[in-house]
Each structure stands twice: as structure tokens, then as C-alpha cells.
Amino acid sequence: MRQHATNIVRELRSRGFQAYLAGGCVRDTLLGLAPTDYDVATDATPTEVMRIFPETWAVGAQFGVVLVPLRTPNQAKEGSAGHPAESRSVVPSEHPNYIEVATFRNDGTYTDGRHPDRVSYSKDPQEDVQRRDFTINGLLMDPLEGSRVLDFVGGREDLKAGIIRAIGDPKSRFAEDKLRMLRAVRFSARFGYAIEPTTFAAIQGMAPGIQQVSRERVRDELTKMLTEGHARRAFELLDATGLLREVLPEVDRMKGVEQPPEFHPEGDVWIHTLLLLEKLPPGCARALAWGALLHDVGKPPTFRVAPDRIRFDGHVEVGTRMAEAICYRLHFSNEDTRQIAALVANHMRFADAERMKESTLKRFLRLPRFDEHLELHRIDCLSSHGNLALYDFVRERLRQTPEEEIRPKPLLTGDDLIGLGYRPGPQFREILSVVEDAQLEGTLHHKEEALDFVRREFPRAR
């Protein structure tokens, strides 16, 4: 991707335009990290970019942004695609291999808190940098001249000092795009940098404005915080800035909710949850990360002090419904919602694992993506009492039990019951479930055994 970005810079330069690598890829390169994507900034207008690179996606052309895919053939052949530039406005499907080419610009006001009301193109890279979010993201690099860096905002000094600082007036930068407040928290956590005091104060004062940001963008930023390997620090900063109560009030209410010390010597529900987040590795599954965050979300509303100890009666059921509501609010996919809710719903079942019937245990072990359930239980234990006996028991049973015993081929189907003379109806599910239980318990092995079992146990179901 760097070579592709460099080729784009080279081609634009050959046509007489200015062009540089810009933003996060420059920051990560200077930090010795491998950039996940590359952006190019240029004084060529979107129309000019599309004429030079005929296979493009003009998904943000009204804001000066064009995507140039890696597969672009023979970029030097101007107009080889045979389509006028203004026709290329189809949003691509998920395609990671593209370079974002943005025209130098000077943005006007941001009425909607995300997009400028108007865009004025510029020939001055310094003017373009002033509209960007943070100094460490406001660096330009010339890949054709020994990676020469253009720094108009003090970004290199802030990289060395470990500071997240808004470019110019922080209130203006955050007013332009409220999501930048969450990005400041994420970058601070990810790099271990301090947020500059004026920038921090601006976030605290403007935190309620995050409500104007689309829920999808908030969800994606929070997911990055949870999966980049610094989740605990990110959520501590969300709390300190006042953003946590705005984006996840259910999690904010965990603070100060006491737990029985015999099971949770570490402290309240908030501290316990932070300890889980601390154990999430970089690149972990997003459902696991959200499951760790929300597994005890039902405890605050179910807290009560009983004569014997603190109790959270029904917190799993309440928490599952709350997790589903949060996923719905943040527009998670159905698949993600199901898995996150399942992690919350099943996280306490490990306590019964040693006492489960064989059939119940096997059904438990075959939950979709059971590895995530197992990992959530492990970090849950390590973040409280530290006893991994049940984790070891379940993992060993999983290792010892062949897949065909956990998910055996059904001995009977509905057609078999019809063949026995039973009428289709609600009882079919009950009969087949009882047969499967017996199969999982190891008391039924063959189809004929199962047929005799049904005749004997369900004589009135015909």
C-alpha cells in the first residue's frame, strides 16, 4: 500500500501537482509502526484526480475526497476508463485496498457537526493542515525526497513529548466534528500520550455534544478503543472527560456499585470491569470485547443488600436485555448482537459446569464461538477471585470430548416421527429434544433404539 500511495504521489507530481502522504500514515511511520492505511493530500481537484486515475470511487468528491483502488490499471493513461469523471460516484463495497486522495482545502462552518457546509479548495498545504484534528495527525511526508516531513503545526514535537493536542482552537476543532473528542481519547490510550490540558478541558466542556454524532460512528470508535489493546486506559479517559456517561450511561452507572468481597475482593463493578478490559489483547474479537464490557451491566439495577450479603438477583437476565438494547441503540449487526447478548447470558453458567448433566454440558460446549465464552470466563475469574478451576475443567472436557459427541448426527427427524404415526405439532420439538438428550447422555446409540424409546416414552402423543 505504501508503494501504491507513492506511485500516486509520483503520478500527480508528474502532472505538475503538489502531493504528499498525509495524516496517520505519516504519524505511524515516524513512530516506527506499520500504517494500516495511507492517505494522499494534493492540490489537484477531485475532477483532475479522476481524470488521471480513471478507476476511482468519488465517494466524497463534494468534500474533496476520491478513493483510488490498488487494482487501478495503467494509471498514466488519462481517461482510459472511458467514463466522464462526474459519473464515478458509486460507493464501493468493503474494499480495504485503496488510497484516499484528498484535495487541499479550507473548510467553512460545520452546521451538522461532521461535514463542512462548503469546501474551498486550496493550493497551500499549510492551509489544508489547519483543518485537521490533532497535531500528530497534521504531518505531511514527501516519499520521493527521502521521506522529507512538512510540519506546520508542531506535530513532531508533540510526537516526541507524547501529547495529543488539537490543531488551533480545540473548541473549534471539536465543533467541526464532535467525534474528534472520542478520537482524542482513543489516540491517548493507544499511544500512552497525555491529552494537552486545553484540549482536555474542551472535551469536558463539550462532551454532551457527542450526542450529535451518528451512533454507527460512536460504535466504531468505541470498538476500536476496546480492541486496540488499551481498553482500560481508554475507558478511564472516557470517564474522566465526561464522555462515558454520554455514550454508555449504563456502564457509567457501574461506578460505586459494591460487590460481595468474598467473591470480588477487587472492588466495585466498575473496577472489576476495568480489570477485564485490561486483559483484552490487541486485535481481540469485537464481540468478546463488548461482552467483557457489558457482562455485568445488569448489576447496578439489581443491586440489593440482603441479610447475608450483597446480591444481584436476576442480573444476568436483566443484563442480557440491557446488552441487546445497547447493541440496538448503537446499530450493531444482528450477528454481533446475538453473540454479545449470548456472552452476557451465559457468563455465569460456568459455575454449574461440574454439576451439569452430560447432555447439558455438551449443549453448553457447542454454543456458537464457544472460545469467546471460555475466554470471557477466564478473564472474569482473573479479575475477581483468581480461581481458574472451572475454566480448567471446561477446557479439559472440551479437549477430551470428540466433536461428533458434542454435535452428533440426530438419531431421529420429524419424518421418522410421522412414520411412527405421530401427528406433526408442538410436541415434535419436545420428543426430538428428549431423544437428543438421551443420545448426548450416551443411553441411545442407534436409530432403532431411539424409535423404541419414543414408542415407550410417548405412547399418548400419536
C-alpha positions in Angstrom: 0.0 0.0 0.0 2.9 2.4 0.7 4.2 1.7 -2.8 0.8 2.3 -4.3 0.5 5.6 -2.4 4.0 6.6 -3.5 3.0 5.8 -7.1 0.0 8.1 -6.8 2.2 10.9 -5.4 4.7 10.4 -8.3 2.0 10.4 -10.9 0.4 13.6 -9.5 3.8 15.3 -9.4 4.5 14.3 -13.0 1.3 16.2 -13.9 2.5 19.3 -12.2 0.6 19.0 -8.9 1.7 19.0 -5.3 1.2 15.7 -3.5 2.2 14.3 -0.1 1.5 11.4 2.2 -0.7 12.8 4.9 -2.2 12.1 8.4 -2.0 8.8 10.3 0.4 7.0 7.9 3.0 9.8 8.5 2.5 9.6 12.2 2.8 5.9 12.4 5.9 5.9 10.1 7.7 8.4 12.3 6.8 6.2 15.3 8.2 3.1 13.7 4.8 1.5 13.3 3.3 -0.2 10.3 0.5 2.1 9.0 -2.9 0.4 8.5 -3.8 2.7 5.6 -2.4 5.5 3.5 -3.8 8.9 2.6 -2.5 11.4 0.0 -3.1 15.1 0.1 -2.8 17.1 -3.2 -3.7 20.4 -4.8 -5.3 18.6 -7.7 -9.1 18.9 -7.6 -11.3 15.7 -7.5 -12.1 16.1 -11.1 -8.4 16.3 -12.0 -7.6 13.3 -9.8 -10.4 11.3 -11.5 -9.0 12.2 -15.0 -5.6 11.0 -14.0 -6.8 7.8 -12.3 -9.8 6.7 -14.3 -10.8 3.8 -11.9 -11.8 5.7 -8.8 -14.6 6.0 -6.3 -15.8 9.6 -5.9 -17.5 8.8 -2.6 -16.5 12.1 -1.0 -15.8 14.3 -4.0 -18.1 17.0 -2.7 -15.6 17.3 0.2 -12.6 16.9 -2.0 -12.0 13.2 -1.4 -11.5 10.5 -4.1 -10.6 6.8 -3.5 -8.0 5.3 -5.8 -8.1 1.4 -5.6 -5.0 -0.7 -5.7 -6.2 -2.5 -8.8 -6.2 0.6 -10.9 -4.6 -0.4 -14.2 -2.1 1.8 -16.1 -2.7 5.0 -14.2 -0.8 7.1 -16.7 -3.4 6.6 -19.4 -5.6 9.5 -18.8 -9.3 8.7 -19.4 -8.6 5.1 -20.3 -11.8 4.0 -18.5 -13.9 5.9 -21.0 -16.2 7.4 -18.4 -16.6 11.1 -17.5 -15.3 12.0 -14.1 -18.7 13.1 -12.8 -20.2 9.6 -13.4 -17.9 7.9 -10.8 -19.9 8.3 -7.7 -20.8 4.7 -6.7 -19.9 3.9 -3.1 -17.8 0.7 -3.2 -18.4 -2.4 -1.2 -15.9 -3.2 1.5 -12.6 -2.9 -0.2 -9.5 -2.3 2.0 -7.0 -1.8 -0.8 -7.5 1.8 -1.7 -5.7 5.1 -1.1 -7.8 8.2 -0.1 -6.7 11.2 -2.2 -7.9 14.5 -0.7 -7.6 17.9 -2.2 -6.1 20.7 -0.1 -9.0 22.7 1.2 -10.2 25.3 3.6 -13.4 24.3 5.3 -16.2 26.6 6.2 -18.6 26.2 9.1 -19.9 22.7 10.2 -23.6 23.1 10.9 -24.2 19.3 11.3 -21.1 18.8 13.5 -19.5 16.5 10.9 -19.3 17.9 7.4 -18.4 21.4 6.3 -21.2 23.5 4.8 -18.9 24.4 2.0 -15.4 23.5 0.9 -12.9 25.9 -0.7 -10.1 24.2 -2.5 -6.6 25.5 -1.8 -3.1 25.4 -3.3 -1.4 25.8 0.1 -0.7 22.6 2.1 -0.2 24.7 5.2 -3.8 25.9 4.9 -5.0 22.4 4.4 -3.3 21.1 7.6 -5.0 23.7 9.8 -8.4 22.0 9.3 -7.1 18.6 10.6 -7.8 17.3 14.1 -4.6 16.8 16.1 -1.0 18.0 15.6 0.3 14.4 15.4 -2.1 13.8 12.5 -1.2 17.1 10.8 2.1 16.0 9.3 2.9 15.7 5.6 5.6 13.5 4.1 7.3 13.6 0.7 8.0 9.9 -0.1 10.0 11.0 -3.2 12.6 13.1 -1.4 13.9 10.8 1.3 10.7 10.9 3.4 11.0 14.7 4.0 8.4 15.8 6.6 6.4 19.0 6.4 5.3 20.1 9.9 3.3 23.3 10.1 1.7 22.6 13.5 4.4 21.3 15.8 3.3 17.7 15.3 6.8 16.2 15.5 7.4 17.9 18.9 4.2 16.5 20.2 5.1 13.1 19.0 8.3 13.3 20.9 6.7 14.7 24.0 3.7 12.2 23.9 0.9 14.8 23.7 -2.5 14.8 22.0 -3.1 18.4 21.1 -5.8 19.9 18.9 -4.7 22.0 16.0 -5.6 25.6 16.7 -8.5 26.2 18.9 -9.7 22.9 20.4 -13.3 24.1 20.7 -13.4 24.9 17.0 -11.9 21.6 16.0 -14.4 19.7 18.2 -17.3 21.8 17.0 -16.4 20.8 13.4 -16.6 17.1 14.2 -17.8 16.0 17.6 -16.3 12.5 17.0 -12.9 14.1 17.4 -13.5 14.0 21.2 -13.6 10.2 21.1 -10.7 10.1 18.8 -8.6 12.2 21.2 -9.4 9.6 23.9 -8.5 6.7 21.7 -5.2 8.1 20.5 -4.3 9.0 24.1 -5.0 5.4 25.2 -3.4 3.8 22.1 -0.1 5.7 22.3 0.0 6.3 26.0 0.0 10.0 25.4 -1.3 12.8 27.6 -4.1 15.0 26.3 -3.0 18.6 26.4 -4.8 20.5 29.2 -6.7 23.0 26.9 -7.7 20.2 24.6 -8.8 18.1 27.6 -10.8 20.9 29.1 -12.6 21.5 25.8 -13.7 17.8 25.7 -15.0 18.1 29.2 -17.0 21.2 28.4 -18.3 19.9 25.1 -18.9 16.2 26.0 -22.7 16.4 25.7 -22.3 17.3 22.1 -21.2 13.8 21.3 -25.0 13.0 21.1 -25.0 14.7 17.7 -22.7 12.1 16.2 -24.2 9.1 14.4 -24.5 6.0 16.5 -22.6 4.0 14.0 -19.6 6.3 14.2 -19.7 6.2 18.0 -19.9 2.4 18.0 -17.0 2.1 15.6 -14.8 4.4 17.7 -15.7 2.6 20.9 -15.0 -0.8 19.3 -11.5 0.4 18.3 -10.9 1.5 21.9 -11.9 -1.9 23.1 -9.8 -3.9 20.6 -6.6 -1.9 20.2 -5.1 -3.3 23.4 -5.5 -0.3 25.7 -9.2 -0.7 26.6 -8.8 0.1 30.3 -7.0 3.3 29.8 -9.5 4.3 27.1 -12.5 3.8 29.4 -10.7 5.6 32.3 -10.3 8.6 30.0 -13.9 8.3 28.8 -14.9 8.6 32.4 -12.5 11.5 33.2 -13.7 13.5 30.2 -17.4 13.0 30.9 -17.9 11.2 27.6 -18.7 7.8 29.3 -22.0 9.0 30.7 -22.9 10.4 27.4 -22.2 7.4 25.2 -22.7 4.5 27.6 -24.7 5.7 30.7 -25.3 2.0 31.6 -21.6 1.5 32.1 -21.2 4.8 33.9 -23.7 3.6 36.5 -21.3 0.7 37.4 -19.2 3.1 39.4 -19.6 2.7 43.2 -21.8 -0.4 43.0 -20.3 -2.6 45.7 -19.9 -6.4 45.4 -19.6 -9.2 48.0 -15.9 -9.2 48.9 -15.8 -12.9 49.3 -16.3 -13.2 45.5 -15.0 -9.8 44.4 -12.1 -8.7 46.6 -11.0 -6.3 43.8 -13.8 -3.8 44.4 -16.9 -2.5 42.8 -18.4 -3.4 39.5 -16.6 -0.6 37.6 -13.2 -1.7 39.0 -14.0 -5.3 38.1 -14.9 -4.3 34.6 -11.8 -2.2 34.1 -9.7 -5.2 35.1 -11.4 -7.3 32.4 -10.8 -4.6 29.8 -7.1 -4.5 30.9 -6.8 -8.2 29.8 -8.2 -7.7 26.3 -5.3 -8.2 23.8 -4.8 -6.1 20.7 -6.9 -7.5 17.8 -9.4 -9.4 20.0 -12.8 -10.2 18.6 -15.2 -7.2 18.9 -18.0 -9.4 20.4 -15.7 -10.7 23.1 -14.6 -7.1 23.9 -18.1 -5.8 24.2 -19.1 -8.9 26.1 -16.3 -8.1 28.6 -17.5 -4.6 28.9 -21.2 -5.5 29.3 -21.1 -8.8 31.1 -22.1 -7.3 34.5 -24.2 -4.4 33.1 -27.2 -5.8 34.9 -25.7 -5.5 38.3 -26.4 -1.8 39.0 -30.2 -2.1 38.6 -30.4 -5.4 40.5 -28.1 -4.4 43.5 -29.6 -5.1 46.9 -28.1 -5.7 50.4 -29.6 -9.0 51.8 -29.3 -10.1 55.4 -26.5 -12.5 54.4 -24.6 -10.5 51.7 -24.8 -8.2 48.7 -26.9 -9.8 46.0 -27.7 -9.1 42.3 -30.8 -11.3 41.8 -31.5 -11.8 38.1 -28.6 -9.6 36.9 -27.9 -12.0 34.1 -31.3 -11.8 32.6 -31.6 -8.0 33.1 -28.1 -7.6 31.8 -28.8 -9.6 28.6 -31.8 -7.4 27.9 -29.7 -4.3 28.5 -26.9 -5.5 26.3 -29.4 -6.2 23.5 -30.8 -2.7 23.9 -27.3 -1.1 23.8 -26.5 -3.1 20.7 -29.7 -2.0 19.1 -29.1 1.7 20.0 -25.6 1.5 18.5 -26.8 -0.2 15.4 -24.8 -3.4 15.7 -25.4 -6.2 13.2 -27.8 -9.0 14.2 -24.9 -11.4 14.3 -22.9 -9.2 16.7 -25.9 -8.5 18.8 -26.7 -12.2 19.2 -23.1 -13.1 20.2 -22.7 -10.2 22.6 -26.0 -11.0 24.3 -25.1 -14.7 24.4 -21.8 -13.9 26.2 -23.7 -11.9 28.8 -26.4 -14.5 29.1 -24.1 -17.4 29.6 -21.2 -16.0 31.6 -22.5 -17.3 34.9 -23.2 -20.8 33.7 -19.6 -21.9 34.2 -20.3 -22.0 37.9 -22.6 -25.1 37.3 -20.3 -26.8 34.8 -19.1 -29.6 37.2 -22.7 -30.4 38.2 -24.2 -30.3 34.7 -25.8 -33.4 33.2 -23.7 -34.8 30.3 -26.3 -33.6 27.8 -26.5 -30.1 29.3 -22.7 -29.8 29.4 -22.4 -30.8 25.7 -25.1 -28.3 24.7 -23.1 -25.7 26.6 -19.9 -26.6 24.9 -21.4 -26.3 21.5 -22.6 -22.7 21.9 -21.5 -20.7 18.8 -18.0 -19.3 19.2 -17.5 -21.1 22.5 -13.9 -20.0 22.6 -15.1 -16.5 23.3 -17.3 -17.7 26.2 -14.3 -19.6 27.6 -12.0 -16.5 27.3 -14.6 -14.2 28.9 -14.9 -16.7 31.9 -11.1 -16.8 32.2 -10.6 -13.0 32.4 -13.7 -12.7 34.6 -12.1 -15.1 37.1 -8.7 -13.4 36.9 -10.3 -10.1 37.5 -12.0 -11.3 40.7 -11.2 -14.3 42.9 -8.5 -15.7 40.6 -9.7 -19.3 40.8 -9.4 -21.0 37.3 -10.6 -24.4 38.4 -13.8 -24.3 36.5 -12.1 -22.8 33.5 -9.6 -25.7 33.5 -12.4 -28.3 34.0 -14.4 -27.0 31.0 -11.3 -26.6 28.8 -10.2 -30.2 29.6 -13.7 -31.6 28.9 -13.7 -29.7 25.6 -10.3 -31.2 24.8 -11.3 -34.7 25.7 -14.8 -34.8 24.0 -14.7 -35.5 20.3 -16.7 -33.1 18.0 -19.0 -35.9 16.9 -20.1 -36.4 20.6 -20.7 -32.7 21.1 -22.6 -32.3 17.8 -23.8 -35.8 16.9 -25.9 -36.5 13.9 -29.5 -36.7 15.1 -30.9 -40.2 15.5 -34.4 -39.2 14.5 -36.1 -36.5 12.5 -39.7 -35.2 12.2 -40.2 -37.6 9.3 -39.3 -40.5 11.5 -42.0 -39.5 14.0 -44.5 -39.2 11.2 -43.5 -42.6 10.1 -44.3 -43.9 13.6 -47.8 -42.4 13.3 -47.3 -39.3 15.4 -49.1 -36.1 14.2 -47.0 -33.1 13.5 -47.3 -30.4 16.2 -45.6 -28.6 19.0 -44.8 -31.9 20.8 -42.4 -32.9 18.0 -39.8 -30.5 19.3 -40.2 -31.9 22.8 -39.8 -35.5 21.6 -36.8 -34.8 19.5 -35.2 -32.8 22.3 -35.7 -35.7 24.8 -34.2 -38.1 22.2 -31.2 -35.9 21.7 -30.7 -35.6 25.4 -30.6 -39.3 25.7 -28.2 -39.5 22.8 -25.9 -36.9 24.4 -26.1 -38.8 27.7 -24.9 -41.9 25.9 -28.1 -44.0 26.6 -29.2 -44.1 22.9 -26.8 -45.0 20.2 -28.8 -46.2 17.2 -31.9 -45.2 15.3 -33.8 -48.4 16.3 -33.1 -47.7 19.9 -34.4 -44.2 19.5 -37.6 -45.4 17.8 -38.3 -47.9 20.6 -37.6 -45.2 23.2 -40.2 -42.9 21.6 -42.8 -45.6 21.4 -42.2 -46.4 25.1 -41.9 -42.8 26.5 -44.5 -41.1 24.4 -47.4 -43.5 24.0 -50.1 -40.8 24.1 -48.6 -38.5 21.5 -49.9 -40.3 18.5 
